[in-house]
Amino acid sequence: MHSGAGGSGADIPLFAPRDYALLADGERGAVVGPRGEIVWMCAPRWDSDAVFARLVGGTGFYAVTPEPVFVWGGYYEQGSLIWRSRWITNESIIECREALAMPGDPHRVVLLRSIVAGDRAAPVLVRLDPRLSSARSPCAAAIATAGRAGAGSCTCAGQAM
């Protein structure tokens, strides 16, 4: 069981390679961990600088993690690279459907994440901190596009899964 609480990204543990999933759109890829953290992604192409590099000891991450204690799992949708992170808490089942979509502009990345809670509301922590390779300060271009670096909480309204 894991707790989803945390802030800076240093609290995001690393797991065995088999515990990660690959999201890809043919031009770029992202590696997502069992706690909902994107720990590796080069943008806008495979050979570009990494904006999320936690997997290799760098900085930068994008995490969508349940706040209560949870048990994690996940699976690929049939015949696709769409990953469904699945977390079971004492109160609810939470799923995050994750994919990279082919953008119309080759200089952009479209990372899709859709969070759905089971039949009850569930608190989820969302943290975004893009960095270029091992830069110590946030990536201004990524922040301008994505909103802002930092952390926030939200509650997923209960829905049938």
N, C-alpha and C positions, 0 to 999 in steps of 0.2 A: 504494500500500500504506500501511496505517496501523498504528500501534502502539496497543494498547488500554490501556496502562499510564497511570496518572494518579491524581489524588486530589481536588482541590478543586472541580472543575467549570470553573475558568478555563482548563483545558487542553482543554476540549471546543471544537473548532473549529466555525465556522459554515460552511454550504455554500450553494450556489445553491438557490432555492426548489424547483426541480424534483427535488432530491435528497431531499426530505422526503415523508413519508406522513401522511395524516390518519386517525385512529381516531375514530369517533363512535358514539353510541348514541341520538341523537335529542334528548337533553337537554344534552349537553356534548360537547366534542371534545378531542383531544390530537394534538400534532404530534410525530412520531418521526423522528429523523435516521438517517443511514446507519451510524453507529457504535453504534446502539442506545440513543440518548439521547432521553428525552422532554424536549423543549425548550420546549413551551408546553402548558399545560392550565389552564383555569379550573375551579374546583370550589366548590360542587357543580353549578353551572349555567353556561351560556355567559356570562351577565352577572355572574358572581361574580368575586372576586379571583383572580388567577393564582397557583397554587401552584408551577408550573414556568414560568419566564419567560426562560430563557436566550436564546431566539430573538430577543428584542427588547432585549437588553442587560441584562435583569434577573438575578435570582438564582433559584436553585432548579432542580433537575433530578433525573431518575431514569434512570440508565444501566445497561444490561446489555451489556457489551462483552467480546469475546474478549481475553485477555491477550497472546497472541503477535501478531506482525505478521499482518495479514489483508487480503484484498481483499473489499469489501462489495458487496452487491446486495440485492434484495428484490422482492417481488411481492404483489399482493392475491389472496386466494383468490377463485375464480370467483363473481361475483354478490354480493360481500360487502365490508364494510369491515374485514375481518380481514387484517392485514398480516403477512407473513413476512419478517423480516430474515434475510439469509443472508450468512454470512461464511466465506470459504475461507482456511484457514491452511495452513502446510506440513504439518501433521499430521492435520488433520481438516476436516470441513465442519460448521458449527454453524448451527442455525436457531432463531430465537425467534419463536414465534407470538404475536401481540399483538392485543388487542381491548379495547374498552370494552363492558361488559355492562350492560344496563338493570337498575339495582338496584331492589329492592322498596321501599326508602325513598328518596324524592326528595332527601334531604339527604346521601346517600352517593354515592361514586364506586366503581365496581368496574372496576379496570384489571387485565386478565388478561395474564400473560406466561408462556409455557411454553417452556423452553429444551431443545433436543434436540441432542445431538452425533451425528456419523456413527458410524462403526464403531470409533472410538477415543475415549478420554477427552480432554477439552479444558478447559483452565482458562478461567474466565469471571470478570470483575470486576463486581460488583454494587454500585452506589453510589446512595443515596437521600438527598436533601437538599431536602425541601419548604420553600418560603418563601411568605409571603403577599405578592403583588405584588413590590415591590423591598425587602422587609424584609431586614435583615442577619442576623437570628437565625432559627433553624429554627421552623417552624410547630408549636406544641405539640399542636394538635388532630390534625394529620396524623401526627405522630410517635406519639402515643398509639394511633392506629388501626393504623398500619403497622408498628410495632415501634420502631425508633429510626433517627435520621439517622446517616449515617456510610458506611463502606465495608466491604466484605467480599469474600472470594474464595470461589469454589466450583469444583468440577470436575464437568462433566457426564459421566456415564457413557456409554460408547459404546452406541448403539442403532441399529438399522436405521431409516432415514428413510422 
